[in-house]
Amino acid sequence: MKEKKQILVIEDENSLRLLLSSYLSKHYAVESRKDGLDALSWMSKGNIPDVIVLDMEMPNLSGAEFLIHIRSSGFFGHIPVLVTSGTDDKELPKKLEKLGANGFMKKPINPSQVLETIEKFLVGEFDLAKQMK
């Protein structure tokens, strides 16, 4: 049997983290962490997810700081990252693209759309530039 792909959900809001983890676990192996620092600690132990779903506004280490850290890493730079945020900053998608994000969804998010985007990441059919047009 083929091993399930690993999805890392980084979200400080408990209810959303549990909802996403539960929904995605029907299709993937899911690991969830409450903030970027906790996620980096988990990843530094040799855990390399296939896709990361990342909240922007978190305590300890923001989504932007987390992105900068993994994009500068030789081990994690290739991992597709879907960023979620409740902010109304219209420039955020462009900022995220410069930071190396692969996708963006404004909260409230729909778990089925998250799943669809993850599937596109995994087969290499997602283009952030097209999403923003």
C-alpha positions in Angstrom: 0.0 0.0 0.0 1.2 3.5 -0.9 2.1 5.7 2.0 -0.2 8.8 2.5 1.2 12.2 1.8 2.0 14.3 4.9 0.3 17.6 5.4 1.4 20.0 8.1 -1.3 22.4 9.4 0.0 25.4 11.3 -2.9 27.3 12.9 -3.1 29.0 16.3 -6.9 28.9 16.4 -7.8 25.6 18.0 -11.2 25.1 16.3 -9.9 25.8 12.8 -6.8 23.6 13.4 -9.0 20.7 14.5 -11.5 21.2 11.7 -8.8 21.3 9.0 -6.9 18.4 10.6 -10.0 16.2 10.8 -11.1 17.0 7.3 -7.7 16.5 5.6 -6.9 13.4 7.6 -9.5 11.5 5.5 -7.1 11.9 2.6 -3.7 12.5 4.1 -1.5 11.9 7.1 -1.9 15.2 9.0 0.3 16.8 11.6 -0.9 20.0 13.2 0.9 22.6 15.2 -0.2 25.7 17.1 2.4 28.2 15.8 5.4 28.5 13.5 8.0 27.9 16.3 6.3 24.6 17.3 6.2 23.6 13.6 9.9 24.4 13.0 10.8 22.3 16.1 8.8 19.3 14.7 10.4 19.8 11.2 13.9 20.1 12.7 13.5 16.5 14.0 13.6 15.2 10.4 9.9 15.5 9.6 9.4 16.9 6.1 5.8 17.4 5.0 4.6 17.3 1.4 2.5 20.4 1.8 2.2 23.1 4.6 -1.1 25.0 5.3 0.1 28.1 7.2 -1.8 30.8 9.1 -0.3 34.3 8.8 -1.1 35.8 12.2 0.3 33.6 15.0 2.1 34.1 18.3 5.9 33.3 18.8 6.7 33.1 15.0 4.4 34.6 12.4 3.5 33.0 9.1 5.8 35.5 7.3 8.8 34.7 9.6 8.1 30.9 9.2 8.1 31.3 5.4 11.3 33.2 5.4 12.9 30.6 7.5 11.9 27.6 5.5 12.5 29.2 2.1 16.1 29.9 3.2 16.6 26.3 4.3 18.2 23.7 2.1 15.9 21.1 3.6 12.5 22.7 3.4 12.7 25.2 0.6 10.9 23.0 -1.9 7.7 22.4 0.2 4.6 24.0 -1.2 2.9 26.4 1.2 -0.7 27.5 1.3 -1.1 30.6 3.4 -4.4 31.5 5.1 -5.2 34.9 6.6 -8.2 36.9 7.9 -6.5 40.2 7.1 -8.0 42.7 4.6 -4.6 43.7 3.3 -5.1 43.8 -0.5 -1.3 43.6 -1.1 -0.9 40.4 1.0 -1.0 38.0 -1.9 1.9 39.9 -3.7 3.9 40.0 -0.5 3.4 36.3 0.0 4.5 35.5 -3.5 7.7 37.4 -2.8 8.2 35.4 0.4 7.8 32.2 -1.5 4.2 31.2 -0.7 2.6 28.9 -3.3 -1.0 29.8 -2.6 -3.2 32.1 -0.6 -6.8 31.8 0.9 -8.7 34.5 2.7 -10.4 33.4 5.9 -13.0 32.1 6.5 -11.7 29.2 4.5 -13.6 26.2 3.0 -11.9 22.9 3.9 -12.9 21.4 0.5 -11.1 24.3 -1.3 -8.0 23.7 0.9 -8.1 20.0 -0.1 -8.5 20.9 -3.8 -5.5 23.3 -3.6 -3.4 20.7 -1.8 -4.1 18.2 -4.5 -3.1 20.7 -7.2 0.2 21.3 -5.3 0.9 17.6 -5.2 0.5 17.1 -8.9 2.2 20.4 -9.8 -0.8 22.2 -11.3 -1.0 25.3 -9.1 0.2 28.7 -10.1 -0.1 31.6 -7.5 0.3 34.2 -10.2 -2.7 32.9 -12.1 -4.7 32.7 -8.8 -4.1 36.4 -8.2 -5.3 37.6 -11.6 
